[in-house]
Amino acid sequence: MSSVEDAIGERIVRCPACGGDSVYAASNPYRPFCSARCKGIDLGAWASEEFRMPADTPPDDDPFGDPKRQQ
């Protein structure tokens, strides 16, 4: 922890949206983001499904997996 952090009790982190400095403390209502804009950008990415986990899904014509095909 730096002397600046000790003096003000706040930690500076990287904003996940823009990469800029962000105050990680109760005084920042958008933490870990630096602003409402960056928080909104992240929310929009989740809403538009930009953040997805890769998964093997069955083809549309075989939604439950045909046991005969798996053998």
PDB file of N, CA, C, O and CB in Angstrom:
ATOM      1  N   MET A   1       0.854  -1.170   0.000  1.00  0.00           N
ATOM      2  CA  MET A   1       0.000   0.000   0.000  1.00  0.00           C
ATOM      3  C   MET A   1       0.897   1.228   0.000  1.00  0.00           C
ATOM      4  O   MET A   1       1.853   1.293   0.772  1.00  0.00           O
ATOM      5  CB  MET A   1      -0.970   0.000   1.222  1.00  0.00           C
ATOM      6  N   SER A   2       0.601   2.208  -0.857  1.00  0.00           N
ATOM      7  CA  SER A   2       1.421   3.402  -0.945  1.00  0.00           C
ATOM      8  C   SER A   2       1.056   4.388   0.151  1.00  0.00           C
ATOM      9  O   SER A   2       0.030   4.241   0.816  1.00  0.00           O
ATOM     10  CB  SER A   2       1.271   4.052  -2.313  1.00  0.00           C
ATOM     11  N   SER A   3       1.903   5.395   0.334  1.00  0.00           N
ATOM     12  CA  SER A   3       1.633   6.400   1.359  1.00  0.00           C
ATOM     13  C   SER A   3       0.385   7.214   1.011  1.00  0.00           C
ATOM     14  O   SER A   3      -0.318   7.688   1.903  1.00  0.00           O
ATOM     15  CB  SER A   3       2.844   7.331   1.527  1.00  0.00           C
ATOM     16  N   VAL A   4       0.113   7.377  -0.285  1.00  0.00           N
ATOM     17  CA  VAL A   4      -1.103   8.085  -0.690  1.00  0.00           C
ATOM     18  C   VAL A   4      -2.326   7.287  -0.268  1.00  0.00           C
ATOM     19  O   VAL A   4      -3.297   7.860   0.226  1.00  0.00           O
ATOM     20  CB  VAL A   4      -1.119   8.330  -2.218  1.00  0.00           C
ATOM     21  N   GLU A   5      -2.292   5.968  -0.458  1.00  0.00           N
ATOM     22  CA  GLU A   5      -3.411   5.122  -0.042  1.00  0.00           C
ATOM     23  C   GLU A   5      -3.605   5.192   1.461  1.00  0.00           C
ATOM     24  O   GLU A   5      -4.738   5.236   1.940  1.00  0.00           O
ATOM     25  CB  GLU A   5      -3.184   3.670  -0.478  1.00  0.00           C
ATOM     26  N   ASP A   6      -2.504   5.203   2.214  1.00  0.00           N
ATOM     27  CA  ASP A   6      -2.599   5.286   3.666  1.00  0.00           C
ATOM     28  C   ASP A   6      -3.257   6.589   4.093  1.00  0.00           C
ATOM     29  O   ASP A   6      -4.065   6.609   5.022  1.00  0.00           O
ATOM     30  CB  ASP A   6      -1.216   5.162   4.301  1.00  0.00           C
ATOM     31  N   ALA A   7      -2.913   7.668   3.417  1.00  0.00           N
ATOM     32  CA  ALA A   7      -3.399   8.983   3.812  1.00  0.00           C
ATOM     33  C   ALA A   7      -4.888   9.144   3.541  1.00  0.00           C
ATOM     34  O   ALA A   7      -5.599   9.722   4.363  1.00  0.00           O
ATOM     35  CB  ALA A   7      -2.625  10.062   3.088  1.00  0.00           C
ATOM     36  N   ILE A   8      -5.369   8.653   2.422  1.00  0.00           N
ATOM     37  CA  ILE A   8      -6.776   8.865   2.084  1.00  0.00           C
ATOM     38  C   ILE A   8      -7.625   7.615   2.236  1.00  0.00           C
ATOM     39  O   ILE A   8      -8.850   7.699   2.157  1.00  0.00           O
ATOM     40  CB  ILE A   8      -6.890   9.370   0.679  1.00  0.00           C
ATOM     41  N   GLY A   9      -7.014   6.463   2.450  1.00  0.00           N
ATOM     42  CA  GLY A   9      -7.758   5.227   2.652  1.00  0.00           C
ATOM     43  C   GLY A   9      -8.425   4.702   1.394  1.00  0.00           C
ATOM     44  O   GLY A   9      -9.378   3.927   1.479  1.00  0.00           O
ATOM     45  N   GLU A  10      -7.945   5.107   0.232  1.00  0.00           N
ATOM     46  CA  GLU A  10      -8.523   4.675  -1.025  1.00  0.00           C
ATOM     47  C   GLU A  10      -7.464   3.966  -1.856  1.00  0.00           C
ATOM     48  O   GLU A  10      -6.275   4.272  -1.763  1.00  0.00           O
ATOM     49  CB  GLU A  10      -9.115   5.868  -1.795  1.00  0.00           C
ATOM     50  N   ARG A  11      -7.902   3.037  -2.650  1.00  0.00           N
ATOM     51  CA  ARG A  11      -7.003   2.297  -3.517  1.00  0.00           C
ATOM     52  C   ARG A  11      -7.310   2.648  -4.964  1.00  0.00           C
ATOM     53  O   ARG A  11      -8.478   2.767  -5.335  1.00  0.00           O
ATOM     54  CB  ARG A  11      -7.128   0.771  -3.278  1.00  0.00           C
ATOM     55  N   ILE A  12      -6.296   2.813  -5.776  1.00  0.00           N
ATOM     56  CA  ILE A  12      -6.469   3.094  -7.191  1.00  0.00           C
ATOM     57  C   ILE A  12      -6.309   1.779  -7.947  1.00  0.00           C
ATOM     58  O   ILE A  12      -5.303   1.084  -7.801  1.00  0.00           O
ATOM     59  CB  ILE A  12      -5.445   4.173  -7.693  1.00  0.00           C
ATOM     60  N   VAL A  13      -7.318   1.445  -8.758  1.00  0.00           N
ATOM     61  CA  VAL A  13      -7.292   0.220  -9.559  1.00  0.00           C
ATOM     62  C   VAL A  13      -7.522   0.590 -11.022  1.00  0.00           C
ATOM     63  O   VAL A  13      -7.860   1.731 -11.337  1.00  0.00           O
ATOM     64  CB  VAL A  13      -8.371  -0.805  -9.064  1.00  0.00           C
ATOM     65  N   ARG A  14      -7.337  -0.370 -11.899  1.00  0.00           N
ATOM     66  CA  ARG A  14      -7.576  -0.155 -13.332  1.00  0.00           C
ATOM     67  C   ARG A  14      -9.055  -0.385 -13.632  1.00  0.00           C
ATOM     68  O   ARG A  14      -9.627  -1.402 -13.242  1.00  0.00           O
ATOM     69  CB  ARG A  14      -6.682  -1.104 -14.202  1.00  0.00           C
ATOM     70  N   CYS A  15      -9.659   0.563 -14.322  1.00  0.00           N
ATOM     71  CA  CYS A  15     -11.064   0.435 -14.717  1.00  0.00           C
ATOM     72  C   CYS A  15     -11.177  -0.706 -15.725  1.00  0.00           C
ATOM     73  O   CYS A  15     -10.445  -0.714 -16.714  1.00  0.00           O
ATOM     74  CB  CYS A  15     -11.614   1.777 -15.323  1.00  0.00           C
ATOM     75  N   PRO A  16     -12.078  -1.675 -15.503  1.00  0.00           N
ATOM     76  CA  PRO A  16     -12.196  -2.814 -16.421  1.00  0.00           C
ATOM     77  C   PRO A  16     -12.681  -2.417 -17.818  1.00  0.00           C
ATOM     78  O   PRO A  16     -12.457  -3.158 -18.775  1.00  0.00           O
ATOM     79  CB  PRO A  16     -13.140  -3.839 -15.837  1.00  0.00           C
ATOM     80  N   ALA A  17     -13.333  -1.276 -17.949  1.00  0.00           N
ATOM     81  CA  ALA A  17     -13.865  -0.875 -19.252  1.00  0.00           C
ATOM     82  C   ALA A  17     -12.855  -0.088 -20.076  1.00  0.00           C
ATOM     83  O   ALA A  17     -12.606  -0.423 -21.234  1.00  0.00           O
ATOM     84  CB  ALA A  17     -15.117  -0.051 -19.066  1.00  0.00           C
ATOM     85  N   CYS A  18     -12.270   0.960 -19.489  1.00  0.00           N
ATOM     86  CA  CYS A  18     -11.390   1.842 -20.267  1.00  0.00           C
ATOM     87  C   CYS A  18      -9.914   1.686 -19.943  1.00  0.00           C
ATOM     88  O   CYS A  18      -9.060   2.143 -20.702  1.00  0.00           O
ATOM     89  CB  CYS A  18     -11.785   3.262 -20.046  1.00  0.00           C
ATOM     90  N   GLY A  19      -9.605   1.043 -18.819  1.00  0.00           N
ATOM     91  CA  GLY A  19      -8.206   0.849 -18.431  1.00  0.00           C
ATOM     92  C   GLY A  19      -7.604   2.027 -17.685  1.00  0.00           C
ATOM     93  O   GLY A  19      -6.428   1.997 -17.323  1.00  0.00           O
ATOM     94  N   GLY A  20      -8.398   3.061 -17.452  1.00  0.00           N
ATOM     95  CA  GLY A  20      -7.910   4.226 -16.714  1.00  0.00           C
ATOM     96  C   GLY A  20      -7.915   3.983 -15.219  1.00  0.00           C
ATOM     97  O   GLY A  20      -8.329   2.924 -14.747  1.00  0.00           O
ATOM     98  N   ASP A  21      -7.451   4.974 -14.483  1.00  0.00           N
ATOM     99  CA  ASP A  21      -7.429   4.878 -13.019  1.00  0.00           C
ATOM    100  C   ASP A  21      -8.838   5.013 -12.460  1.00  0.00           C
ATOM    101  O   ASP A  21      -9.639   5.816 -12.937  1.00  0.00           O
ATOM    102  CB  ASP A  21      -6.508   5.959 -12.413  1.00  0.00           C
ATOM    103  N   SER A  22      -9.120   4.215 -11.447  1.00  0.00           N
ATOM    104  CA  SER A  22     -10.411   4.249 -10.778  1.00  0.00           C
ATOM    105  C   SER A  22     -10.197   4.126  -9.285  1.00  0.00           C
ATOM    106  O   SER A  22      -9.406   3.297  -8.834  1.00  0.00           O
ATOM    107  CB  SER A  22     -11.337   3.129 -11.294  1.00  0.00           C
ATOM    108  N   VAL A  23     -10.893   4.940  -8.516  1.00  0.00           N
ATOM    109  CA  VAL A  23     -10.787   4.881  -7.057  1.00  0.00           C
ATOM    110  C   VAL A  23     -11.661   3.737  -6.577  1.00  0.00           C
ATOM    111  O   VAL A  23     -12.865   3.720  -6.830  1.00  0.00           O
ATOM    112  CB  VAL A  23     -11.211   6.238  -6.386  1.00  0.00           C
ATOM    113  N   TYR A  24     -11.053   2.773  -5.879  1.00  0.00           N
ATOM    114  CA  TYR A  24     -11.799   1.639  -5.342  1.00  0.00           C
ATOM    115  C   TYR A  24     -12.055   1.912  -3.867  1.00  0.00           C
ATOM    116  O   TYR A  24     -11.314   1.468  -2.991  1.00  0.00           O
ATOM    117  CB  TYR A  24     -11.025   0.287  -5.546  1.00  0.00           C
ATOM    118  N   ALA A  25     -13.132   2.658  -3.622  1.00  0.00           N
ATOM    119  CA  ALA A  25     -13.512   3.014  -2.247  1.00  0.00           C
ATOM    120  C   ALA A  25     -14.998   3.343  -2.232  1.00  0.00           C
ATOM    121  O   ALA A  25     -15.620   3.518  -3.280  1.00  0.00           O
ATOM    122  CB  ALA A  25     -12.663   4.227  -1.711  1.00  0.00           C
ATOM    123  N   ALA A  26     -15.550   3.423  -1.050  1.00  0.00           N
ATOM    124  CA  ALA A  26     -16.973   3.723  -0.903  1.00  0.00           C
ATOM    125  C   ALA A  26     -17.333   5.077  -1.501  1.00  0.00           C
ATOM    126  O   ALA A  26     -18.496   5.316  -1.823  1.00  0.00           O
ATOM    127  CB  ALA A  26     -17.366   3.687   0.564  1.00  0.00           C
ATOM    128  N   SER A  27     -16.360   5.963  -1.653  1.00  0.00           N
ATOM    129  CA  SER A  27     -16.622   7.278  -2.232  1.00  0.00           C
ATOM    130  C   SER A  27     -16.897   7.221  -3.737  1.00  0.00           C
ATOM    131  O   SER A  27     -17.366   8.202  -4.314  1.00  0.00           O
ATOM    132  CB  SER A  27     -15.451   8.191  -1.967  1.00  0.00           C
ATOM    133  N   ASN A  28     -16.610   6.078  -4.380  1.00  0.00           N
ATOM    134  CA  ASN A  28     -16.855   5.909  -5.809  1.00  0.00           C
ATOM    135  C   ASN A  28     -18.051   4.972  -5.997  1.00  0.00           C
ATOM    136  O   ASN A  28     -17.902   3.760  -5.849  1.00  0.00           O
ATOM    137  CB  ASN A  28     -15.586   5.349  -6.535  1.00  0.00           C
ATOM    138  N   PRO A  29     -19.228   5.503  -6.317  1.00  0.00           N
ATOM    139  CA  PRO A  29     -20.413   4.641  -6.442  1.00  0.00           C
ATOM    140  C   PRO A  29     -20.361   3.711  -7.656  1.00  0.00           C
ATOM    141  O   PRO A  29     -21.182   2.801  -7.769  1.00  0.00           O
ATOM    142  CB  PRO A  29     -21.657   5.495  -6.523  1.00  0.00           C
ATOM    143  N   TYR A  30     -19.406   3.931  -8.565  1.00  0.00           N
ATOM    144  CA  TYR A  30     -19.308   3.113  -9.773  1.00  0.00           C
ATOM    145  C   TYR A  30     -18.230   2.049  -9.680  1.00  0.00           C
ATOM    146  O   TYR A  30     -17.984   1.339 -10.655  1.00  0.00           O
ATOM    147  CB  TYR A  30     -19.042   3.988 -10.962  1.00  0.00           C
ATOM    148  N   ARG A  31     -17.577   1.921  -8.521  1.00  0.00           N
ATOM    149  CA  ARG A  31     -16.445   0.994  -8.418  1.00  0.00           C
ATOM    150  C   ARG A  31     -16.824  -0.409  -8.841  1.00  0.00           C
ATOM    151  O   ARG A  31     -17.923  -0.843  -8.495  1.00  0.00           O
ATOM    152  CB  ARG A  31     -15.910   0.969  -6.999  1.00  0.00           C
ATOM    153  N   PRO A  32     -16.023  -1.129  -9.543  1.00  0.00           N
ATOM    154  CA  PRO A  32     -14.626  -0.864  -9.868  1.00  0.00           C
ATOM    155  C   PRO A  32     -14.436   0.016 -11.095  1.00  0.00           C
ATOM    156  O   PRO A  32     -13.304   0.226 -11.532  1.00  0.00           O
ATOM    157  CB  PRO A  32     -13.911  -2.151 -10.076  1.00  0.00           C
ATOM    158  N   PHE A  33     -15.518   0.531 -11.657  1.00  0.00           N
ATOM    159  CA  PHE A  33     -15.422   1.386 -12.835  1.00  0.00           C
ATOM    160  C   PHE A  33     -15.098   2.805 -12.417  1.00  0.00           C
ATOM    161  O   PHE A  33     -15.301   3.187 -11.264  1.00  0.00           O
ATOM    162  CB  PHE A  33     -16.725   1.350 -13.647  1.00  0.00           C
ATOM    163  N   CYS A  34     -14.588   3.594 -13.370  1.00  0.00           N
ATOM    164  CA  CYS A  34     -14.208   4.970 -13.055  1.00  0.00           C
ATOM    165  C   CYS A  34     -15.369   5.939 -13.198  1.00  0.00           C
ATOM    166  O   CYS A  34     -15.323   7.038 -12.645  1.00  0.00           O
ATOM    167  CB  CYS A  34     -13.072   5.410 -13.945  1.00  0.00           C
ATOM    168  N   SER A  35     -16.418   5.551 -13.935  1.00  0.00           N
ATOM    169  CA  SER A  35     -17.520   6.476 -14.178  1.00  0.00           C
ATOM    170  C   SER A  35     -18.800   5.713 -14.513  1.00  0.00           C
ATOM    171  O   SER A  35     -18.795   4.500 -14.720  1.00  0.00           O
ATOM    172  CB  SER A  35     -17.164   7.448 -15.315  1.00  0.00           C
ATOM    173  N   ALA A  36     -19.896   6.471 -14.559  1.00  0.00           N
ATOM    174  CA  ALA A  36     -21.182   5.875 -14.949  1.00  0.00           C
ATOM    175  C   ALA A  36     -21.111   5.397 -16.394  1.00  0.00           C
ATOM    176  O   ALA A  36     -21.714   4.382 -16.742  1.00  0.00           O
ATOM    177  CB  ALA A  36     -22.344   6.892 -14.771  1.00  0.00           C
ATOM    178  N   ARG A  37     -20.385   6.117 -17.229  1.00  0.00           N
ATOM    179  CA  ARG A  37     -20.254   5.737 -18.640  1.00  0.00           C
ATOM    180  C   ARG A  37     -19.612   4.356 -18.770  1.00  0.00           C
ATOM    181  O   ARG A  37     -20.123   3.502 -19.494  1.00  0.00           O
ATOM    182  CB  ARG A  37     -19.420   6.785 -19.407  1.00  0.00           C
ATOM    183  N   CYS A  38     -18.498   4.133 -18.074  1.00  0.00           N
ATOM    184  CA  CYS A  38     -17.821   2.831 -18.152  1.00  0.00           C
ATOM    185  C   CYS A  38     -18.680   1.718 -17.564  1.00  0.00           C
ATOM    186  O   CYS A  38     -18.678   0.600 -18.079  1.00  0.00           O
ATOM    187  CB  CYS A  38     -16.477   2.885 -17.423  1.00  0.00           C
ATOM    188  N   LYS A  39     -19.404   2.007 -16.508  1.00  0.00           N
ATOM    189  CA  LYS A  39     -20.294   1.004 -15.924  1.00  0.00           C
ATOM    190  C   LYS A  39     -21.396   0.647 -16.919  1.00  0.00           C
ATOM    191  O   LYS A  39     -21.766  -0.521 -17.040  1.00  0.00           O
ATOM    192  CB  LYS A  39     -20.907   1.519 -14.596  1.00  0.00           C
ATOM    193  N   GLY A  40     -21.926   1.649 -17.636  1.00  0.00           N
ATOM    194  CA  GLY A  40     -22.959   1.413 -18.636  1.00  0.00           C
ATOM    195  C   GLY A  40     -22.450   0.616 -19.822  1.00  0.00           C
ATOM    196  O   GLY A  40     -23.168  -0.226 -20.361  1.00  0.00           O
ATOM    197  N   ILE A  41     -21.208   0.877 -20.235  1.00  0.00           N
ATOM    198  CA  ILE A  41     -20.609   0.119 -21.334  1.00  0.00           C
ATOM    199  C   ILE A  41     -20.523  -1.354 -20.963  1.00  0.00           C
ATOM    200  O   ILE A  41     -20.842  -2.222 -21.775  1.00  0.00           O
ATOM    201  CB  ILE A  41     -19.208   0.669 -21.683  1.00  0.00           C
ATOM    202  N   ASP A  42     -20.093  -1.638 -19.736  1.00  0.00           N
ATOM    203  CA  ASP A  42     -19.985  -3.021 -19.278  1.00  0.00           C
ATOM    204  C   ASP A  42     -21.365  -3.684 -19.201  1.00  0.00           C
ATOM    205  O   ASP A  42     -21.521  -4.836 -19.608  1.00  0.00           O
ATOM    206  CB  ASP A  42     -19.292  -3.074 -17.906  1.00  0.00           C
ATOM    207  N   LEU A  43     -22.349  -2.977 -18.691  1.00  0.00           N
ATOM    208  CA  LEU A  43     -23.706  -3.514 -18.610  1.00  0.00           C
ATOM    209  C   LEU A  43     -24.239  -3.814 -20.011  1.00  0.00           C
ATOM    210  O   LEU A  43     -24.880  -4.842 -20.229  1.00  0.00           O
ATOM    211  CB  LEU A  43     -24.642  -2.525 -17.878  1.00  0.00           C
ATOM    212  N   GLY A  44     -23.974  -2.924 -20.946  1.00  0.00           N
ATOM    213  CA  GLY A  44     -24.411  -3.143 -22.320  1.00  0.00           C
ATOM    214  C   GLY A  44     -23.768  -4.376 -22.937  1.00  0.00           C
ATOM    215  O   GLY A  44     -24.413  -5.103 -23.693  1.00  0.00           O
ATOM    216  N   ALA A  45     -22.497  -4.613 -22.618  1.00  0.00           N
ATOM    217  CA  ALA A  45     -21.810  -5.797 -23.132  1.00  0.00           C
ATOM    218  C   ALA A  45     -22.451  -7.071 -22.585  1.00  0.00           C
ATOM    219  O   ALA A  45     -22.606  -8.050 -23.316  1.00  0.00           O
ATOM    220  CB  ALA A  45     -20.315  -5.753 -22.768  1.00  0.00           C
ATOM    221  N   TRP A  46     -22.821  -7.065 -21.311  1.00  0.00           N
ATOM    222  CA  TRP A  46     -23.496  -8.237 -20.738  1.00  0.00           C
ATOM    223  C   TRP A  46     -24.872  -8.421 -21.374  1.00  0.00           C
ATOM    224  O   TRP A  46     -25.265  -9.539 -21.706  1.00  0.00           O
ATOM    225  CB  TRP A  46     -23.632  -8.094 -19.201  1.00  0.00           C
ATOM    226  N   ALA A  47     -25.606  -7.304 -21.542  1.00  0.00           N
ATOM    227  CA  ALA A  47     -26.959  -7.390 -22.094  1.00  0.00           C
ATOM    228  C   ALA A  47     -26.958  -7.884 -23.536  1.00  0.00           C
ATOM    229  O   ALA A  47     -27.887  -8.574 -23.954  1.00  0.00           O
ATOM    230  CB  ALA A  47     -27.642  -6.035 -22.017  1.00  0.00           C
ATOM    231  N   SER A  48     -25.930  -7.538 -24.293  1.00  0.00           N
ATOM    232  CA  SER A  48     -25.866  -7.977 -25.693  1.00  0.00           C
ATOM    233  C   SER A  48     -25.141  -9.312 -25.841  1.00  0.00           C
ATOM    234  O   SER A  48     -24.841  -9.749 -26.952  1.00  0.00           O
ATOM    235  CB  SER A  48     -25.170  -6.919 -26.545  1.00  0.00           C
ATOM    236  N   GLU A  49     -24.866  -9.946 -24.714  1.00  0.00           N
ATOM    237  CA  GLU A  49     -24.240 -11.268 -24.658  1.00  0.00           C
ATOM    238  C   GLU A  49     -22.840 -11.306 -25.276  1.00  0.00           C
ATOM    239  O   GLU A  49     -22.440 -12.320 -25.848  1.00  0.00           O
ATOM    240  CB  GLU A  49     -25.117 -12.269 -25.356  1.00  0.00           C
ATOM    241  N   GLU A  50     -22.089 -10.187 -25.158  1.00  0.00           N
ATOM    242  CA  GLU A  50     -20.701 -10.183 -25.619  1.00  0.00           C
ATOM    243  C   GLU A  50     -19.824 -11.047 -24.707  1.00  0.00           C
ATOM    244  O   GLU A  50     -18.819 -11.604 -25.149  1.00  0.00           O
ATOM    245  CB  GLU A  50     -20.156  -8.740 -25.672  1.00  0.00           C
ATOM    246  N   PHE A  51     -20.211 -11.154 -23.437  1.00  0.00           N
ATOM    247  CA  PHE A  51     -19.478 -11.989 -22.490  1.00  0.00           C
ATOM    248  C   PHE A  51     -20.180 -13.335 -22.427  1.00  0.00           C
ATOM    249  O   PHE A  51     -21.261 -13.451 -21.850  1.00  0.00           O
ATOM    250  CB  PHE A  51     -19.394 -11.321 -21.070  1.00  0.00           C
ATOM    251  N   ARG A  52     -19.569 -14.348 -23.019  1.00  0.00           N
ATOM    252  CA  ARG A  52     -20.170 -15.683 -23.017  1.00  0.00           C
ATOM    253  C   ARG A  52     -19.113 -16.718 -22.711  1.00  0.00           C
ATOM    254  O   ARG A  52     -17.934 -16.540 -23.019  1.00  0.00           O
ATOM    255  CB  ARG A  52     -20.846 -15.990 -24.367  1.00  0.00           C
ATOM    256  N   MET A  53     -19.547 -17.783 -22.111  1.00  0.00           N
ATOM    257  CA  MET A  53     -18.670 -18.915 -21.848  1.00  0.00           C
ATOM    258  C   MET A  53     -18.735 -19.846 -23.054  1.00  0.00           C
ATOM    259  O   MET A  53     -19.824 -20.154 -23.538  1.00  0.00           O
ATOM    260  CB  MET A  53     -19.074 -19.662 -20.528  1.00  0.00           C
ATOM    261  N   PRO A  54     -17.582 -20.295 -23.542  1.00  0.00           N
ATOM    262  CA  PRO A  54     -17.625 -21.240 -24.655  1.00  0.00           C
ATOM    263  C   PRO A  54     -18.240 -22.565 -24.192  1.00  0.00           C
ATOM    264  O   PRO A  54     -17.960 -23.050 -23.096  1.00  0.00           O
ATOM    265  CB  PRO A  54     -16.203 -21.471 -25.232  1.00  0.00           C
ATOM    266  N   ALA A  55     -19.070 -23.123 -25.040  1.00  0.00           N
ATOM    267  CA  ALA A  55     -19.725 -24.383 -24.688  1.00  0.00           C
ATOM    268  C   ALA A  55     -20.003 -25.177 -25.954  1.00  0.00           C
ATOM    269  O   ALA A  55     -20.266 -24.612 -27.016  1.00  0.00           O
ATOM    270  CB  ALA A  55     -21.041 -24.129 -23.903  1.00  0.00           C
ATOM    271  N   ASP A  56     -19.939 -26.471 -25.825  1.00  0.00           N
ATOM    272  CA  ASP A  56     -20.325 -27.336 -26.925  1.00  0.00           C
ATOM    273  C   ASP A  56     -21.827 -27.540 -26.833  1.00  0.00           C
ATOM    274  O   ASP A  56     -22.321 -28.140 -25.878  1.00  0.00           O
ATOM    275  CB  ASP A  56     -19.556 -28.701 -26.888  1.00  0.00           C
ATOM    276  N   THR A  57     -22.542 -27.046 -27.812  1.00  0.00           N
ATOM    277  CA  THR A  57     -23.991 -27.192 -27.808  1.00  0.00           C
ATOM    278  C   THR A  57     -24.399 -28.156 -28.906  1.00  0.00           C
ATOM    279  O   THR A  57     -23.743 -28.238 -29.945  1.00  0.00           O
ATOM    280  CB  THR A  57     -24.689 -25.827 -27.991  1.00  0.00           C
ATOM    281  N   PRO A  58     -25.477 -28.881 -28.678  1.00  0.00           N
ATOM    282  CA  PRO A  58     -25.940 -29.815 -29.719  1.00  0.00           C
ATOM    283  C   PRO A  58     -26.471 -29.028 -30.916  1.00  0.00           C
ATOM    284  O   PRO A  58     -26.900 -27.885 -30.760  1.00  0.00           O
ATOM    285  CB  PRO A  58     -27.045 -30.770 -29.162  1.00  0.00           C
ATOM    286  N   PRO A  59     -26.448 -29.619 -32.098  1.00  0.00           N
ATOM    287  CA  PRO A  59     -27.017 -28.938 -33.265  1.00  0.00           C
ATOM    288  C   PRO A  59     -28.500 -28.659 -33.052  1.00  0.00           C
ATOM    289  O   PRO A  59     -29.161 -29.332 -32.261  1.00  0.00           O
ATOM    290  CB  PRO A  59     -26.813 -29.782 -34.539  1.00  0.00           C
ATOM    291  N   ASP A  60     -29.017 -27.658 -33.765  1.00  0.00           N
ATOM    292  CA  ASP A  60     -30.431 -27.274 -33.613  1.00  0.00           C
ATOM    293  C   ASP A  60     -31.391 -28.414 -33.924  1.00  0.00           C
ATOM    294  O   ASP A  60     -32.468 -28.489 -33.333  1.00  0.00           O
ATOM    295  CB  ASP A  60     -30.747 -26.098 -34.513  1.00  0.00           C
ATOM    296  N   ASP A  61     -31.019 -29.305 -34.844  1.00  0.00           N
ATOM    297  CA  ASP A  61     -31.923 -30.402 -35.194  1.00  0.00           C
ATOM    298  C   ASP A  61     -31.854 -31.555 -34.193  1.00  0.00           C
ATOM    299  O   ASP A  61     -32.603 -32.524 -34.321  1.00  0.00           O
ATOM    300  CB  ASP A  61     -31.598 -30.915 -36.587  1.00  0.00           C
ATOM    301  N   ASP A  62     -30.968 -31.466 -33.199  1.00  0.00           N
ATOM    302  CA  ASP A  62     -30.800 -32.524 -32.207  1.00  0.00           C
ATOM    303  C   ASP A  62     -30.616 -31.877 -30.824  1.00  0.00           C
ATOM    304  O   ASP A  62     -29.535 -31.971 -30.243  1.00  0.00           O
ATOM    305  CB  ASP A  62     -29.576 -33.445 -32.570  1.00  0.00           C
ATOM    306  N   PRO A  63     -31.665 -31.219 -30.288  1.00  0.00           N
ATOM    307  CA  PRO A  63     -31.507 -30.433 -29.071  1.00  0.00           C
ATOM    308  C   PRO A  63     -31.162 -31.224 -27.815  1.00  0.00           C
ATOM    309  O   PRO A  63     -30.570 -30.666 -26.891  1.00  0.00           O
ATOM    310  CB  PRO A  63     -32.740 -29.688 -28.827  1.00  0.00           C
ATOM    311  N   PHE A  64     -31.509 -32.488 -27.751  1.00  0.00           N
ATOM    312  CA  PHE A  64     -31.257 -33.256 -26.541  1.00  0.00           C
ATOM    313  C   PHE A  64     -30.154 -34.279 -26.710  1.00  0.00           C
ATOM    314  O   PHE A  64     -29.867 -35.030 -25.778  1.00  0.00           O
ATOM    315  CB  PHE A  64     -32.508 -33.943 -26.106  1.00  0.00           C
ATOM    316  N   GLY A  65     -29.540 -34.326 -27.849  1.00  0.00           N
ATOM    317  CA  GLY A  65     -28.474 -35.286 -28.078  1.00  0.00           C
ATOM    318  C   GLY A  65     -29.025 -36.665 -28.347  1.00  0.00           C
ATOM    319  O   GLY A  65     -29.603 -37.287 -27.456  1.00  0.00           O
ATOM    320  N   ASP A  66     -28.861 -37.140 -29.525  1.00  0.00           N
ATOM    321  CA  ASP A  66     -29.336 -38.464 -29.904  1.00  0.00           C
ATOM    322  C   ASP A  66     -28.349 -39.500 -29.404  1.00  0.00           C
ATOM    323  O   ASP A  66     -27.198 -39.486 -29.841  1.00  0.00           O
ATOM    324  CB  ASP A  66     -29.526 -38.577 -31.438  1.00  0.00           C
ATOM    325  N   PRO A  67     -28.748 -40.415 -28.494  1.00  0.00           N
ATOM    326  CA  PRO A  67     -27.832 -41.415 -27.968  1.00  0.00           C
ATOM    327  C   PRO A  67     -27.219 -42.288 -29.060  1.00  0.00           C
ATOM    328  O   PRO A  67     -26.096 -42.767 -28.907  1.00  0.00           O
ATOM    329  CB  PRO A  67     -28.548 -42.282 -26.971  1.00  0.00           C
ATOM    330  N   LYS A  68     -27.938 -42.498 -30.154  1.00  0.00           N
ATOM    331  CA  LYS A  68     -27.403 -43.328 -31.251  1.00  0.00           C
ATOM    332  C   LYS A  68     -26.203 -42.658 -31.907  1.00  0.00           C
ATOM    333  O   LYS A  68     -25.281 -43.338 -32.357  1.00  0.00           O
ATOM    334  CB  LYS A  68     -28.493 -43.600 -32.308  1.00  0.00           C
ATOM    335  N   ARG A  69     -26.211 -41.315 -31.964  1.00  0.00           N
ATOM    336  CA  ARG A  69     -25.103 -40.591 -32.573  1.00  0.00           C
ATOM    337  C   ARG A  69     -23.865 -40.576 -31.676  1.00  0.00           C
ATOM    338  O   ARG A  69     -22.744 -40.483 -32.175  1.00  0.00           O
ATOM    339  CB  ARG A  69     -25.525 -39.171 -32.891  1.00  0.00           C
ATOM    340  N   GLN A  70     -24.057 -40.665 -30.364  1.00  0.00           N
ATOM    341  CA  GLN A  70     -22.944 -40.568 -29.427  1.00  0.00           C
ATOM    342  C   GLN A  70     -22.123 -41.839 -29.364  1.00  0.00           C
ATOM    343  O   GLN A  70     -21.011 -41.820 -28.836  1.00  0.00           O
ATOM    344  CB  GLN A  70     -23.455 -40.233 -28.059  1.00  0.00           C
ATOM    345  N   GLN A  71     -22.636 -42.946 -29.886  1.00  0.00           N
ATOM    346  CA  GLN A  71     -21.914 -44.212 -29.802  1.00  0.00           C
ATOM    347  C   GLN A  71     -20.868 -44.329 -30.842  1.00  0.00           C
ATOM    348  O   GLN A  71     -20.170 -45.341 -30.904  1.00  0.00           O
ATOM    349  CB  GLN A  71     -22.843 -45.356 -29.913  1.00  0.00           C
TER     350      GLN A  71
END
